[in-house]
Amino acid sequence: MIAKKTFSRRDFVKGVSGGIVALPLIVPARALGLEKGVAAPSERVAMGWVGCGGRGNYDASRLVRHGAQLVALCDVNKQHLDRTGKRYKVPASACSGDFRKTVARKDVDAVLVATNDHWHVLVALAALRAGKDIYVEKPLGVTIAEGRFLADAVKKTDRIFMHGTEQRSMASVRRVCELVRNGRIGKVAKVTTACPGGRKSGPPKIAPVPDTLDFDMYTGPSPKRDFDPRRISTGFHFHISDYCPTGFMAGWGIHHHDIFHWALGLDDTGPVAIEGSAVYAPATDLCDCPLTWKVNYTYEGGITMEFVDGSKFPKNQGIKFEGDKGWIQLHYGGATSASDAKILGSKITDKDVRLYDTGKGDDNFNFLQCVKSRKASCSPVEAAHRSTAVGYLGEIACRLKRKLKFDPKKEIFPGDDEANKLLSRPMRAPWKLEA
């Protein structure tokens, strides 16, 4: 847990050398934070971790590497919980299947929310109510209304927020955004984004719920269903609308929509018109989200963005910016190409617009530094909400099969009751949005 400093590390070392503190003659460098890359105990961020599956393990391993201390774990799957607790030496008394117990702990400074999408906002809100900083995996909720609710709640607190979209912390991505923002390809007229498409599954296969799983808690605010093992499988649950309403349109598309907004200074707005079409998985399938799609968005000022599934884009995903002086293309992970090598070699000077530089190229590191410094993270909550909303707006247009007008300030479809009903969805009792 982050302790209030009453004396410096240097004072402590002096005290040890002067015999003031009774300690062994040899003090491990790790204990003092002198070992390269290891934070002193008083500088470590004590974290509660909700969701110990694959993504959660990925985030936690990086957070620990950067000095976080995992003091509490939560997962509704006891197999995940036991395995992770053993790996990080978290005592059984600090492991729970109920996130409310985890976020309420007084020894927790910050909470990692790495659950399925349908739990992101509710867990994050509980952590905020408990006064914790939050690292929330993408996307930000399962509806536009959820995202707005959390964004407003974060702004009313002094808590640090990080959205796990990753690319804003990558130096290569930041450079492309700075090239675009500073006119190296001229005036941008069109952007294309792409991410992997959906998947088919066949119909549900009812099976007994494992003794190690609290399936009711797993379901949470989503509709109650019969158990199918694929509902808790990473390869499938991202394409089940109960948990991820648009599949990869929001769940993966946000990576590229976030960079589109960052490069063009659109972090606090959204499109004014959306039109698209999609091919959905069969209604009888367990996985019932869009398989393929093509959506066109128009922003104020005339910028257009085309969002397609990966079958229509090189290397299955990425983003392409097209200006009147050339184009530049960014693939997921940072690889780039351009219409002219001179574009990529162009120097960004101090006179140009400079974007947030994490210094380490890692959003987990940036989060921990921000928890200590109380400065905003590289992925603020308004940007997270707006980037998430792009996928949801696109799927709504595909579902209604008509062009929609959208007011990005009020976040409504003016005069369109049918579309406005799709901005939110009911939650299964007793769960509800609560600041």
C-alpha positions in Angstrom: 0.0 0.0 0.0 1.3 3.5 -0.8 2.5 4.8 2.6 2.8 8.4 3.6 6.5 9.3 3.7 7.8 10.4 7.1 11.4 10.1 6.0 13.3 9.4 2.8 14.9 6.2 1.6 18.2 8.0 2.0 17.3 8.7 5.7 16.4 5.1 6.1 19.7 3.9 4.7 21.5 6.3 7.0 19.6 5.0 9.9 20.5 1.4 9.1 24.2 2.2 8.7 24.2 4.2 11.9 22.7 1.4 13.9 19.5 3.2 14.7 17.4 0.3 13.4 18.1 -3.3 14.4 18.3 -5.1 11.1 20.6 -7.8 9.6 24.0 -6.5 8.6 23.3 -7.2 4.9 20.0 -5.5 3.7 18.8 -6.9 0.4 18.7 -4.2 -2.3 15.2 -5.3 -3.3 13.9 -4.5 0.2 15.2 -0.9 -0.1 14.1 -0.4 -3.7 17.7 -0.1 -4.8 17.6 -3.1 -7.2 17.2 -1.9 -10.8 13.6 -1.9 -11.8 12.2 -2.7 -8.4 10.2 -0.2 -6.3 10.7 0.2 -2.6 7.9 -1.2 -0.5 6.7 2.3 0.4 6.5 3.1 -3.3 4.6 0.1 -4.4 0.9 0.3 -5.3 -1.2 -2.3 -3.5 -3.7 -3.7 -6.0 -6.9 -5.7 -5.9 -7.4 -7.7 -9.0 -10.9 -8.6 -10.3 -10.9 -11.2 -13.1 -8.0 -13.7 -13.0 -8.4 -15.1 -16.6 -6.1 -14.7 -19.5 -6.3 -10.9 -19.9 -6.1 -10.4 -16.2 -3.0 -12.5 -16.0 -1.4 -10.5 -18.8 -2.1 -7.2 -17.1 -1.1 -8.4 -13.7 2.2 -9.8 -14.8 3.2 -6.4 -16.2 1.9 -4.4 -13.2 3.9 -6.6 -10.9 7.0 -6.2 -13.1 6.6 -2.4 -12.7 6.3 -2.6 -8.9 2.7 -3.2 -8.1 1.9 -5.5 -5.2 -1.1 -7.8 -5.6 -2.7 -8.0 -2.2 -6.2 -9.3 -3.1 -7.8 -11.4 -5.9 -11.3 -12.0 -7.1 -12.7 -14.5 -9.7 -15.9 -16.4 -9.9 -14.0 -19.4 -11.2 -12.3 -21.0 -8.2 -9.8 -22.7 -10.5 -8.6 -19.3 -11.8 -8.6 -17.9 -8.3 -6.5 -20.8 -6.7 -4.0 -20.9 -9.6 -3.5 -17.1 -9.5 -3.3 -16.9 -5.8 -0.6 -19.6 -5.7 1.4 -17.9 -8.5 1.4 -14.5 -6.7 1.5 -15.9 -3.1 -1.8 -14.2 -2.2 -3.2 -15.7 1.0 -6.6 -17.5 0.7 -8.1 -15.0 3.1 -7.5 -12.3 0.5 -9.1 -14.3 -2.4 -12.8 -14.0 -3.0 -15.5 -14.7 -5.6 -17.2 -11.4 -4.8 -15.6 -8.3 -6.2 -17.3 -6.1 -3.5 -15.2 -7.7 -0.9 -12.0 -7.1 -2.9 -12.6 -3.4 -3.6 -13.7 -2.7 0.0 -10.3 -3.8 1.4 -8.4 -1.0 3.2 -5.1 -2.4 2.1 -6.0 -1.9 -1.6 -4.9 1.3 -3.4 -6.1 0.5 -6.9 -8.2 -2.1 -8.7 -7.5 -3.9 -11.9 -10.8 -4.7 -13.7 -10.2 -7.5 -16.1 -13.6 -9.2 -16.1 -15.8 -9.9 -19.1 -17.1 -6.8 -20.8 -20.5 -6.9 -19.1 -18.9 -6.5 -15.6 -16.5 -3.7 -16.4 -18.6 -0.7 -15.4 -20.2 -2.2 -12.3 -16.9 -3.3 -10.8 -15.3 0.0 -11.7 -18.1 1.9 -10.0 -17.8 -0.2 -6.9 -14.1 0.5 -6.8 -14.7 4.3 -7.2 -17.2 4.2 -4.3 -14.5 2.6 -2.2 -12.1 5.4 -3.1 -9.8 3.3 -5.3 -8.0 4.2 -8.5 -9.0 2.0 -11.4 -7.4 0.3 -14.4 -10.3 -0.9 -16.5 -10.0 -3.3 -19.5 -11.6 -2.3 -22.7 -14.3 -1.7 -23.8 -15.9 0.7 -21.4 -19.1 -1.1 -20.7 -21.6 -2.8 -23.0 -23.8 0.2 -23.9 -23.2 3.9 -24.5 -25.3 4.7 -21.5 -23.0 2.6 -19.3 -19.9 4.3 -20.6 -21.3 7.7 -20.0 -22.3 6.8 -16.5 -18.9 5.6 -15.6 -17.1 8.6 -17.3 -19.2 11.0 -15.3 -18.6 9.1 -12.1 -14.8 9.2 -12.6 -14.9 12.9 -13.3 -16.7 13.5 -10.0 -13.8 11.9 -8.0 -10.1 12.5 -7.8 -9.4 8.9 -8.7 -6.9 7.9 -11.4 -8.4 6.1 -14.4 -6.7 4.0 -17.1 -8.3 2.3 -20.0 -6.5 -0.8 -21.2 -6.4 -0.1 -24.9 -2.5 -0.1 -24.8 -1.6 1.6 -28.0 -1.5 5.2 -26.6 1.6 4.1 -24.6 3.4 2.8 -27.7 6.0 5.2 -29.1 5.5 4.1 -32.7 1.7 4.7 -32.4 2.2 8.1 -30.8 4.6 9.1 -33.6 2.1 8.2 -36.3 -0.6 10.2 -34.5 1.8 13.2 -34.2 2.6 13.0 -37.9 -1.1 13.0 -38.8 -1.9 15.7 -36.2 0.8 18.0 -37.6 -0.2 17.8 -41.2 2.5 15.5 -42.6 -0.1 13.9 -44.9 -2.0 17.1 -45.4 -5.6 17.6 -44.6 -7.2 14.3 -43.6 -10.4 13.5 -45.4 -10.8 9.8 -44.8 -9.8 7.2 -42.3 -10.3 3.4 -42.5 -10.2 1.1 -39.4 -10.4 -2.6 -39.3 -10.4 -5.4 -36.7 -11.0 -9.2 -36.8 -14.6 -10.3 -37.6 -16.9 -12.5 -35.6 -17.3 -16.2 -35.3 -19.9 -18.9 -35.6 -20.5 -21.4 -32.8 -23.5 -23.6 -33.6 -26.4 -23.8 -31.2 -26.1 -23.8 -27.4 -25.1 -27.1 -25.7 -26.6 -27.2 -22.2 -24.3 -28.8 -19.6 -24.0 -29.0 -15.8 -22.4 -26.0 -14.1 -19.0 -27.0 -12.7 -18.7 -27.0 -8.9 -15.8 -24.5 -9.2 -17.9 -21.9 -10.9 -20.4 -19.4 -9.5 -22.3 -19.1 -12.8 -24.9 -16.8 -11.3 -22.2 -14.2 -10.3 -20.5 -14.7 -13.7 -23.8 -13.9 -15.4 -24.3 -10.8 -13.2 -26.4 -8.1 -14.8 -26.8 -10.1 -18.1 -29.9 -12.3 -18.8 -30.0 -15.6 -17.0 -29.2 -18.5 -19.4 -28.6 -22.2 -19.2 -24.9 -23.1 -18.8 -22.8 -23.9 -21.9 -19.0 -24.3 -21.3 -18.3 -22.0 -24.2 -19.9 -19.1 -22.2 -16.8 -19.0 -20.1 -14.3 -19.7 -22.9 -12.3 -16.7 -24.2 -12.6 -17.9 -27.7 -16.4 -17.7 -27.6 -17.7 -15.3 -24.8 -16.4 -12.2 -26.8 -19.0 -13.1 -29.5 -22.0 -13.7 -27.2 -24.3 -10.7 -27.0 -25.2 -11.4 -23.4 -21.7 -10.4 -22.4 -20.4 -8.4 -25.4 -23.4 -7.0 -27.4 -21.5 -6.1 -30.6 -18.8 -8.8 -30.4 -15.5 -7.4 -31.8 -17.1 -4.3 -33.3 -16.6 -2.5 -29.9 -14.6 -5.1 -28.1 -11.6 -5.0 -30.5 -12.5 -2.1 -32.8 -11.9 0.3 -29.9 -8.1 -0.2 -30.3 -8.2 1.5 -33.7 -11.1 3.9 -33.0 -9.1 5.2 -30.0 -6.1 6.0 -32.2 -8.3 7.6 -34.9 -9.7 10.0 -32.3 -6.3 10.6 -30.7 -4.6 11.4 -34.0 -7.3 13.9 -35.0 -8.1 15.5 -31.7 -11.6 13.9 -31.4 -11.3 12.6 -27.9 -14.3 14.5 -26.6 -16.8 14.0 -29.5 -18.3 11.5 -31.9 -19.8 11.1 -35.3 -22.8 13.1 -36.5 -24.0 10.4 -39.0 -23.6 6.6 -39.2 -24.6 4.2 -41.9 -23.7 0.5 -42.3 -24.5 -3.1 -42.8 -23.5 -6.3 -41.2 -23.9 -10.1 -41.6 -24.8 -11.7 -38.3 -24.3 -15.2 -37.0 -27.5 -17.3 -37.1 -30.0 -16.4 -34.5 -29.9 -20.0 -33.3 -26.1 -19.8 -32.5 -24.7 -19.3 -29.1 -22.4 -16.7 -30.7 -24.9 -14.2 -32.1 -22.8 -11.1 -32.9 -21.8 -9.6 -36.3 -19.5 -11.7 -38.4 -18.7 -9.1 -41.0 -19.5 -5.5 -41.5 -18.9 -2.2 -43.2 -19.9 1.1 -41.5 -19.4 4.7 -42.6 -19.2 7.5 -40.0 -19.2 11.2 -40.7 -17.8 13.7 -38.2 -18.2 17.5 -38.0 -15.9 19.2 -40.5 -16.4 16.5 -43.1 -13.9 13.8 -41.9 -15.2 10.3 -42.7 -14.2 7.0 -41.2 -14.9 3.6 -42.7 -14.9 0.7 -40.2 -14.7 -2.8 -41.7 -14.0 -6.3 -40.6 -10.5 -7.7 -41.1 -11.4 -9.6 -44.3 -11.4 -6.2 -46.1 -8.1 -4.9 -44.8 -4.4 -5.8 -45.0 -3.2 -8.1 -42.2 -6.7 -8.3 -40.9 -6.6 -5.1 -38.8 -5.2 -1.6 -38.4 -5.9 2.0 -39.4 -5.2 4.0 -42.5 -5.2 7.8 -42.6 -5.6 9.4 -46.0 -4.8 13.1 -46.6 -4.4 15.4 -49.6 -0.6 14.9 -49.4 -0.4 11.2 -48.9 -1.4 8.4 -46.6 0.0 6.6 -43.6 -1.1 3.1 -42.3 -0.6 1.7 -38.9 -1.0 -2.0 -38.1 -1.9 -3.2 -34.6 1.2 -3.3 -32.5 3.0 -0.4 -34.2 4.2 -1.4 -37.7 3.8 1.4 -40.2 3.8 2.1 -43.9 3.2 5.3 -45.9 2.7 6.6 -49.5 6.2 8.1 -49.2 9.1 7.1 -47.0 9.7 10.8 -46.3 6.5 11.0 -44.4 7.7 8.4 -41.9 11.1 10.1 -41.7 9.7 13.5 -41.0 10.9 15.1 -37.8 8.5 16.2 -35.1 9.9 19.4 -33.5 9.1 21.3 -30.4 7.0 23.7 -32.5 4.7 20.9 -33.4 1.8 19.5 -31.4 3.2 16.8 -29.1 1.0 14.1 -27.6 1.2 12.3 -24.2 4.5 10.5 -23.9 4.5 7.8 -21.2 8.3 7.5 -21.5 8.3 3.7 -21.1 5.9 2.5 -23.8 3.7 0.6 -21.4 0.3 1.7 -20.1 0.6 -0.5 -17.0 3.7 1.5 -16.0 2.0 4.7 -16.8 -1.0 3.8 -14.6 1.3 3.1 -11.6 3.2 6.3 -12.1 -0.1 8.3 -12.2 -1.4 6.6 -9.1 1.7 8.0 -7.3 1.9 11.4 -9.0 -1.9 11.9 -9.3 -1.5 13.1 -12.9 -3.9 12.0 -15.6 -3.1 8.8 -17.4 -2.4 8.5 -21.1 -5.9 6.9 -21.7 -8.4 9.2 -19.9 -12.0 8.2 -19.3 -13.7 10.6 -21.8 -11.5 9.3 -24.6 -12.3 5.7 -23.4 -16.0 6.3 -23.6 -16.0 8.1 -26.9 -13.8 5.4 -28.6 -16.0 2.6 -27.2 -19.1 4.3 -28.4 -18.0 4.2 -32.0 -18.4 0.4 -32.2 -21.8 0.5 -30.5 -23.1 3.3 -32.8 -22.0 1.3 -35.8 -23.8 -1.8 -34.7 -27.0 0.1 -33.9 -26.9 1.4 -37.5 -26.3 -2.1 -38.8 -29.1 -3.5 -36.7 -31.6 -0.9 -37.8 -30.4 -1.0 -41.5 -30.7 2.7 -42.0 -28.7 5.9 -41.8 -28.7 7.5 -38.4 -28.1 11.1 -37.3 -26.3 11.4 -34.0 -25.8 14.4 -31.6 -22.3 13.8 -30.1 -22.9 16.5 -27.4 -26.2 15.1 -26.0 -25.3 11.6 -27.1 -28.7 10.9 -28.6 -30.3 10.2 -31.9 -32.4 13.3 -32.4 -36.1 12.4 -32.8 -35.4 8.7 -33.2 -37.0 6.7 -30.4 -36.2 3.4 -32.0 -32.5 4.1 -32.1 -32.4 5.8 -28.7 -33.8 2.7 -27.0 -30.6 0.9 -28.1 -28.3 3.3 -26.2 -28.9 1.3 -23.1 -30.2 -2.1 -22.0 -31.8 -3.4 -18.8 -29.8 -5.1 -16.1 -30.8 -8.3 -14.3 -31.8 -7.6 -10.7 -30.3 -6.7 -8.2 -27.6 -5.1 -10.3 -27.9 -1.5 -11.4 -25.8 1.6 -12.2 -24.9 3.3 -9.0 -22.4 6.1 -8.5 
